Amino acid sequence: MNEKPVRQMEELAKPVLTKERTVSFLWLVPLAAAVFAGWLGYTTWQERGYLVHVRFSEGHGLKVGDPVRYRGIHVGGVTEISLSSQLESVTVSLRLLPEAAPLARANTRFWIVRPELGLSKVGGLETLVGPRYVAVLPGNRQGNRRRSFEGLSRGPVILSRNPGDLEVILEAPRRGTIQVGAPVRYRQIPVGTVLSVGLASDGSQVEARVHIESRFSELIRENTVFWPSGGLRADVRLSGVEIELESLKELLLGGVSLATPPLLQSGSLVLTGHRFQLAPTSPEKWEEWDPGVALGSELLPPGRSLPSPVRATLNWKQGLIFVGSKERSGWLLATENGLLGPADLLTPPEKARDNSATLTVAGKRYELTQNPTWSRGGLALFPLELENIPRWRTQEIRTGPEPEDCIAVSDPKSPPMPLAASRLTALSGGLTLDPAVSVDPTWHGASVLSRADGKLVGFLLVSDEERRVATLTDLK
């Protein structure tokens, strides 16, 4: 038998095994676990916040766990307190909340708030019953992030500065009762603060550096007079003892008052660094001085003034058989062309009886027997001139159809209401307010000014149905 065919048959009969390739997804399990663990670790690390270190000369009883606060809210906590190697300072480690991490940038200031009760300062009284805490005041928004800071020995005298703020120097032969932090007042209204008090470089006199808020800087002119107003003054007469005390704070800290002569006698505006001689007493008949200047607001560009809206009430009678009296109140603005404001204050309602509508404004009552000279979008202009009321100039009025940062001004003696552009939405004839913005009905007719240029762009209309800013379209 031939062996070759046998071997060929054996080879053909031998089974051939091949390994089938399959794709396994089991390796994805550890990979997914690793990714999840990494994400979880990163999230946990992020939630821990931003760690910074602040060096103070004194600890003032601060301890681990005490809070860090900004604008009165909790933004972090104290995690560690340690003495320096030379035992000359204290390093406090603070962990800021993730959302508060932007506070830690160049020029940010930290200080420890603790009770201070004395003749030169009263503050931090909330820490008498609560823990000490670290206060923070952020620096320039464009500053770089930092982790190491030098803490202040005490909080700053003023917490913020605005463009247009003014600093002047008061010179006096002796310090008297004036202390750092003392108020500077005009007609008993605070307009500034004493920043520092000390000897001149040659020791010849005392110098006090005074900060004046930008909205009051128009008051400070070459012939403005400053005098000390602190302390307790007593006048003994045959009829008795007369005691004069303006405020408890001025009794403790001293104070400075100022007055500016009428505009023709007051001189030019001054710049930062201008020096004044502190008068020993108030000028004679200073209360009769009228400087005649327009005061501004820190919410507007430097040099821009606020309007002076007037309160107005529209009265009318309505009904055929049962006649009743109705009224509506709001704010109007005196302009060069007449009273400008909500149309529902300057136009008799449709249901009003003939010749029954009257407008009460500036202490006088006027019959509305004629129609406004202009009316559009809920606003109207009525040709009525008021005596002794400042008039808003026509060139200070413009249209404002697009949302922008604004302020609303009603009562000239009350702070304006900021209106952020993000809370305004353009619509036909004006801007509507975000429903989340709470506006009291007493703001109806408030003048709305642009924060960019200080010009009048509209009026705030408030009713049960709407809250919007009616813009001055086509006003001539």
Secondary structure as UniProt FT lines:
FT   HELIX           3..13
FT   TURN            26..27
FT   HELIX           28..47
FT   STRAND          50..56
FT   TURN            60..61
FT   TURN            64..65
FT   STRAND          67..70
FT   TURN            71..72
FT   STRAND          73..83
FT   TURN            85..86
FT   STRAND          90..96
FT   HELIX           98..103
FT   TURN            106..107
FT   STRAND          109..113
FT   STRAND          116..117
FT   STRAND          122..123
FT   HELIX           125..128
FT   STRAND          133..137
FT   TURN            141..142
FT   STRAND          148..150
FT   TURN            163..164
FT   STRAND          166..172
FT   TURN            176..177
FT   TURN            180..181
FT   STRAND          183..186
FT   TURN            187..188
FT   STRAND          189..199
FT   TURN            201..202
FT   STRAND          206..212
FT   HELIX           214..219
FT   TURN            222..223
FT   STRAND          225..228
FT   STRAND          233..237
FT   TURN            238..239
FT   STRAND          240..244
FT   HELIX           248..253
FT   STRAND          256..259
FT   HELIX           263..266
FT   TURN            272..273
FT   STRAND          275..277
FT   TURN            284..285
FT   HELIX           286..288
FT   TURN            298..299
FT   TURN            302..303
FT   STRAND          310..318
FT   STRAND          324..335
FT   TURN            336..337
FT   STRAND          338..342
FT   HELIX           343..346
FT   TURN            350..351
FT   TURN            354..355
FT   STRAND          358..361
FT   TURN            362..363
FT   STRAND          364..367
FT   STRAND          374..376
FT   TURN            377..378
FT   STRAND          379..382
FT   TURN            387..388
FT   HELIX           394..396
FT   STRAND          406..409
FT   TURN            412..413
FT   STRAND          417..419
FT   HELIX           421..423
FT   STRAND          424..427
FT   TURN            428..429
FT   STRAND          430..433
FT   TURN            435..436
FT   HELIX           441..443
FT   TURN            444..445
FT   STRAND          447..450
FT   TURN            451..453
FT   STRAND          456..462
FT   STRAND          467..471
FT   TURN            473..474
//
